Structure formats: C-alpha cells, structure tokens
Amino acid sequence: MFRIYIKFKIYKIPGIKYVKNVIFYIFPNLAINQGFNKNDQTRSYLLKNEPSHRKLDINGIKSFSNMFSGEECLIIGNGPSINNIDFKKFKNIPSFAVNSFYLKSEEVNYFPTFFTIEDKHVFADNINKIKEYKVNHKFLPNIYRNKFYDDGRPEFLYYKINFDFYNGKEIKFSKHAYKEMFAGGTVTYINFQLAYLMGFKRVYLIGLDFNYVKPKGTIIDGNTWISTGDDPNHFDKSYFGEGKRYHDPQLHRAKIAYQKANEVFKSENKEIVNLTENTKLDVFKTEDIDKYF
C-alpha cells in the first residue's frame, strides 16, 4: 500500500516575490514502519529534495573562505587540562570549540567564535543545550538538519560529512569544507578543515590531553559506550556522565587524522602548535602556553 501526500512549498528567491511549487510524492509503508509519523515523513522528504545550497549551506560556509587569511586561531579540546586555563588570555583570538564545551562557557563566561558537532550521540543527548548555546556560528552535519528544520536560525550551518575513513578507506582532508568534510575519529579534525578554509596560518591547540581511559562500569554496545558514572576524561565529570552515550574513542584513528592535518598545514607553510599541558599527543609541535599568551 502506498500513501500519497501533496505539499505546497513556498520559496523566496531574490528578484521574485514568491514561487509556489506543488510537490507530489509517494511514501511506501516501509517509511512508516521505520518510525516516522506523517509530519516527519513530509519533513524528511522535503529536506532530501531541497536545493543543495539549502541542505548543505554551501554559500554560507563558503563565505568564510580566507576570511582570516594569515591570522591565528585557537582550537579547544575538552581534556581535563583546560581546567588550568585562564580563558581571558584568548579574548582577542578567533576560536573553535566542540561538543559540551558550553559547560565550560557557563563556568568561566567564555564563548568561542565557532562551535562544531559531529557525533550523533553527543548531538541527540544535548540538543536543547546546543540550541540555546550563545555562539554565532554553529557547524553541524547536514544529516541532523531536520532536527532544526523549523527553527530558521541563522547561526546553524550544515556541512556534508564523509565517513569513508570509518569504512577502512584512506584518511582525506578537505580543502573545500563548503563542499564536504571528512570524519577522522575526532570532531577536532572537522575544525582543522574549517580553519584551513578560513585561511588561518597558525593554529593553537589546548585541551588535547590525548590520555583516554575507559571508566569503570562503562556499558559497551557495539561501538557505542554508555556511561554509568562520572567522566574522568574531560574537564567536567558530567561531560559524559551517567546515562550519556558516545562512540568508542579510538585514539589510534584520531592520531592518523591529526597526522594528516599536520601534513597538509606544513605543506603550505602553515603551523599547528600544541599548547596542551602534559599532552600525550606527539604529532604536533609542542610549546608552553606562556610563550604565546
């Protein structure tokens, strides 16, 4: 059995007040059995069939190309070491933060320039906080866009993410982040690709402790880990606290991605400097933070 729905969609186009499109489409019962209700089916179909520049925000992300050419930026990891950081040092430098960094923002009243999510569990478990987070530019995979479909919030920019590396293929680095970006086992890898797009010549790193331990009592479900207690691996014990889900943090995979990012930056006379206190990551040049800030 097939169900037929008719949807009137109004698009605003420069120079034309309104264009009405009548969209006829057919959904098999299979879609209903997968857990969609009628409204979700409609939304999902329209999302897939919107013009690509709306789905991926190609023009929005592309507008950042070389915006900071020759400048410096900060990429913030979420290791415990950032609890020893005075974030006032970074008030005059563009910065990238990820995942549940909003917890630190609330604590120290520091808000990054850019905020990025990749992991579906992090997104699903923190969706309301992500919506409320007071950051002007939030980069999310386009596969999550339907979660924000009706919000119309300009701070959300949706990128296409390529998971080939997770499927055993060679790691790649996108020099055109508005087209797609490549997953590398860590959301930080997305920020390297964005920093490259924006033209930053030097990238500073903090919070990349790279010293992960599996907490006691962790429930393993495939490559998903489910926490049953406090999180010892991040700056806040509730980061991946009780009940939170996250993917197996395969540091060997992340290291390969970091090596690729370092290779790309070095090949164009750009530099990545790790300022993380007592870092276990040996890929990048390491320096004392007081040398630069």
DRENZANU-228795 format. One record per residue (C-alpha): x, y, z; chain; residue number from 0. Coordinates in steps of 0.05 Angstrom, whole numbers. Layout:
N
((X, Y, Z), "A", NUM)
...
This chain:
293
((0, 0, 0), "A", 0)
((25, 70, -17), "A", 1)
((4, 136, 12), "A", 2)
((4, 200, -30), "A", 3)
((13, 269, 1), "A", 4)
((10, 336, -33), "A", 5)
((53, 392, -5), "A", 6)
((55, 466, -24), "A", 7)
((123, 495, -12), "A", 8)
((138, 569, -16), "A", 9)
((208, 592, -34), "A", 10)
((234, 663, -31), "A", 11)
((280, 678, -89), "A", 12)
((318, 744, -100), "A", 13)
((280, 786, -151), "A", 14)
((218, 743, -147), "A", 15)
((169, 752, -91), "A", 16)
((144, 680, -85), "A", 17)
((147, 617, -125), "A", 18)
((98, 561, -107), "A", 19)
((118, 490, -120), "A", 20)
((69, 434, -118), "A", 21)
((107, 372, -96), "A", 22)
((75, 305, -107), "A", 23)
((110, 247, -74), "A", 24)
((98, 176, -53), "A", 25)
((119, 142, 11), "A", 26)
((115, 66, 19), "A", 27)
((90, 36, 84), "A", 28)
((162, 18, 99), "A", 29)
((176, 90, 118), "A", 30)
((120, 89, 168), "A", 31)
((146, 24, 198), "A", 32)
((214, 58, 208), "A", 33)
((183, 104, 260), "A", 34)
((164, 166, 220), "A", 35)
((97, 199, 232), "A", 36)
((62, 236, 176), "A", 37)
((94, 303, 192), "A", 38)
((164, 273, 198), "A", 39)
((155, 238, 131), "A", 40)
((137, 303, 98), "A", 41)
((194, 340, 130), "A", 42)
((245, 286, 114), "A", 43)
((225, 282, 41), "A", 44)
((226, 357, 31), "A", 45)
((294, 361, 65), "A", 46)
((324, 310, 17), "A", 47)
((296, 345, -43), "A", 48)
((313, 417, -26), "A", 49)
((364, 453, -70), "A", 50)
((434, 432, -48), "A", 51)
((454, 501, -25), "A", 52)
((398, 499, 26), "A", 53)
((413, 429, 51), "A", 54)
((488, 440, 59), "A", 55)
((492, 516, 67), "A", 56)
((546, 515, 14), "A", 57)
((543, 590, 4), "A", 58)
((540, 604, 79), "A", 59)
((602, 562, 94), "A", 60)
((638, 585, 31), "A", 61)
((630, 657, 54), "A", 62)
((683, 642, 108), "A", 63)
((735, 625, 55), "A", 64)
((801, 662, 72), "A", 65)
((763, 708, 118), "A", 66)
((821, 703, 167), "A", 67)
((878, 695, 117), "A", 68)
((946, 696, 151), "A", 69)
((917, 702, 221), "A", 70)
((919, 656, 283), "A", 71)
((864, 617, 316), "A", 72)
((852, 571, 375), "A", 73)
((822, 501, 373), "A", 74)
((798, 478, 441), "A", 75)
((796, 405, 462), "A", 76)
((757, 383, 523), "A", 77)
((810, 348, 564), "A", 78)
((817, 360, 639), "A", 79)
((877, 405, 626), "A", 80)
((833, 463, 606), "A", 81)
((812, 469, 679), "A", 82)
((880, 501, 689), "A", 83)
((870, 552, 634), "A", 84)
((855, 626, 643), "A", 85)
((808, 637, 584), "A", 86)
((816, 712, 589), "A", 87)
((881, 701, 551), "A", 88)
((841, 684, 488), "A", 89)
((791, 741, 485), "A", 90)
((824, 771, 423), "A", 91)
((834, 708, 381), "A", 92)
((782, 670, 340), "A", 93)
((768, 602, 370), "A", 94)
((734, 535, 356), "A", 95)
((701, 493, 409), "A", 96)
((662, 427, 406), "A", 97)
((610, 383, 438), "A", 98)
((595, 400, 510), "A", 99)
((642, 460, 516), "A", 100)
((580, 500, 536), "A", 101)
((592, 473, 606), "A", 102)
((658, 510, 609), "A", 103)
((627, 572, 578), "A", 104)
((577, 575, 634), "A", 105)
((632, 567, 686), "A", 106)
((683, 618, 660), "A", 107)
((639, 663, 617), "A", 108)
((679, 648, 554), "A", 109)
((645, 636, 488), "A", 110)
((682, 611, 426), "A", 111)
((674, 642, 357), "A", 112)
((655, 576, 325), "A", 113)
((623, 513, 353), "A", 114)
((623, 445, 320), "A", 115)
((587, 378, 329), "A", 116)
((599, 313, 292), "A", 117)
((579, 254, 337), "A", 118)
((505, 235, 333), "A", 119)
((502, 214, 406), "A", 120)
((531, 280, 430), "A", 121)
((480, 316, 387), "A", 122)
((420, 275, 409), "A", 123)
((437, 278, 483), "A", 124)
((450, 353, 484), "A", 125)
((403, 380, 431), "A", 126)
((369, 433, 475), "A", 127)
((435, 458, 502), "A", 128)
((462, 464, 431), "A", 129)
((402, 504, 410), "A", 130)
((409, 551, 469), "A", 131)
((485, 560, 466), "A", 132)
((502, 633, 453), "A", 133)
((551, 624, 396), "A", 134)
((542, 659, 330), "A", 135)
((566, 603, 284), "A", 136)
((548, 530, 297), "A", 137)
((571, 477, 247), "A", 138)
((530, 413, 245), "A", 139)
((528, 354, 196), "A", 140)
((471, 362, 147), "A", 141)
((444, 294, 168), "A", 142)
((419, 329, 232), "A", 143)
((386, 387, 196), "A", 144)
((315, 360, 203), "A", 145)
((322, 369, 278), "A", 146)
((326, 444, 267), "A", 147)
((284, 447, 204), "A", 148)
((231, 494, 230), "A", 149)
((276, 539, 272), "A", 150)
((304, 583, 216), "A", 151)
((363, 603, 260), "A", 152)
((419, 636, 220), "A", 153)
((474, 612, 268), "A", 154)
((467, 540, 245), "A", 155)
((509, 520, 185), "A", 156)
((503, 449, 158), "A", 157)
((561, 413, 126), "A", 158)
((566, 348, 88), "A", 159)
((606, 296, 126), "A", 160)
((642, 238, 92), "A", 161)
((653, 176, 135), "A", 162)
((698, 138, 87), "A", 163)
((754, 135, 138), "A", 164)
((708, 96, 185), "A", 165)
((697, 46, 130), "A", 166)
((771, 29, 123), "A", 167)
((790, 78, 69), "A", 168)
((849, 125, 70), "A", 169)
((842, 189, 110), "A", 170)
((827, 251, 69), "A", 171)
((829, 325, 85), "A", 172)
((781, 374, 53), "A", 173)
((810, 440, 27), "A", 174)
((739, 460, 6), "A", 175)
((699, 450, 70), "A", 176)
((637, 481, 40), "A", 177)
((632, 420, -7), "A", 178)
((645, 366, 45), "A", 179)
((689, 349, 104), "A", 180)
((720, 284, 124), "A", 181)
((709, 249, 191), "A", 182)
((773, 230, 226), "A", 183)
((754, 197, 291), "A", 184)
((752, 263, 328), "A", 185)
((709, 326, 318), "A", 186)
((773, 366, 323), "A", 187)
((790, 342, 253), "A", 188)
((729, 379, 227), "A", 189)
((756, 443, 259), "A", 190)
((823, 435, 225), "A", 191)
((787, 433, 158), "A", 192)
((746, 494, 176), "A", 193)
((808, 531, 199), "A", 194)
((842, 515, 133), "A", 195)
((782, 541, 94), "A", 196)
((783, 605, 134), "A", 197)
((856, 617, 118), "A", 198)
((887, 614, 187), "A", 199)
((963, 609, 182), "A", 200)
((976, 585, 254), "A", 201)
((930, 541, 296), "A", 202)
((940, 535, 372), "A", 203)
((913, 475, 409), "A", 204)
((893, 468, 481), "A", 205)
((856, 412, 517), "A", 206)
((883, 356, 473), "A", 207)
((907, 314, 531), "A", 208)
((902, 250, 489), "A", 209)
((902, 207, 551), "A", 210)
((837, 168, 550), "A", 211)
((817, 113, 599), "A", 212)
((754, 71, 598), "A", 213)
((714, 89, 660), "A", 214)
((694, 32, 706), "A", 215)
((624, 6, 694), "A", 216)
((620, 30, 622), "A", 217)
((568, -8, 582), "A", 218)
((593, -28, 513), "A", 219)
((541, -35, 458), "A", 220)
((578, -45, 392), "A", 221)
((620, 18, 383), "A", 222)
((575, 58, 429), "A", 223)
((596, 68, 501), "A", 224)
((544, 84, 554), "A", 225)
((568, 117, 618), "A", 226)
((545, 94, 687), "A", 227)
((584, 145, 728), "A", 228)
((629, 205, 728), "A", 229)
((672, 222, 668), "A", 230)
((747, 225, 683), "A", 231)
((768, 242, 612), "A", 232)
((740, 312, 604), "A", 233)
((741, 378, 641), "A", 234)
((674, 365, 674), "A", 235)
((653, 299, 706), "A", 236)
((584, 306, 676), "A", 237)
((611, 314, 605), "A", 238)
((599, 241, 590), "A", 239)
((567, 228, 658), "A", 240)
((517, 176, 677), "A", 241)
((470, 157, 621), "A", 242)
((509, 194, 566), "A", 243)
((526, 157, 502), "A", 244)
((588, 166, 460), "A", 245)
((629, 128, 410), "A", 246)
((690, 86, 426), "A", 247)
((746, 139, 428), "A", 248)
((795, 103, 383), "A", 249)
((857, 145, 394), "A", 250)
((897, 108, 342), "A", 251)
((847, 130, 289), "A", 252)
((847, 202, 314), "A", 253)
((923, 203, 312), "A", 254)
((922, 185, 238), "A", 255)
((875, 244, 226), "A", 256)
((920, 291, 265), "A", 257)
((980, 269, 225), "A", 258)
((942, 284, 161), "A", 259)
((922, 353, 185), "A", 260)
((993, 369, 205), "A", 261)
((1019, 345, 137), "A", 262)
((970, 390, 99), "A", 263)
((985, 452, 141), "A", 264)
((1060, 442, 137), "A", 265)
((1057, 433, 61), "A", 266)
((1031, 504, 55), "A", 267)
((1077, 536, 107), "A", 268)
((1022, 537, 159), "A", 269)
((1032, 514, 230), "A", 270)
((996, 476, 284), "A", 271)
((1023, 485, 355), "A", 272)
((1000, 443, 413), "A", 273)
((998, 484, 478), "A", 274)
((964, 429, 518), "A", 275)
((994, 419, 587), "A", 276)
((1025, 349, 595), "A", 277)
((996, 326, 528), "A", 278)
((1006, 254, 507), "A", 279)
((996, 273, 434), "A", 280)
((1064, 273, 398), "A", 281)
((1041, 293, 328), "A", 282)
((1046, 369, 331), "A", 283)
((1100, 417, 354), "A", 284)
((1091, 428, 429), "A", 285)
((1104, 493, 465), "A", 286)
((1089, 525, 532), "A", 287)
((1027, 567, 530), "A", 288)
((1062, 626, 563), "A", 289)
((1106, 633, 502), "A", 290)
((1046, 657, 461), "A", 291)
((994, 681, 510), "A", 292)
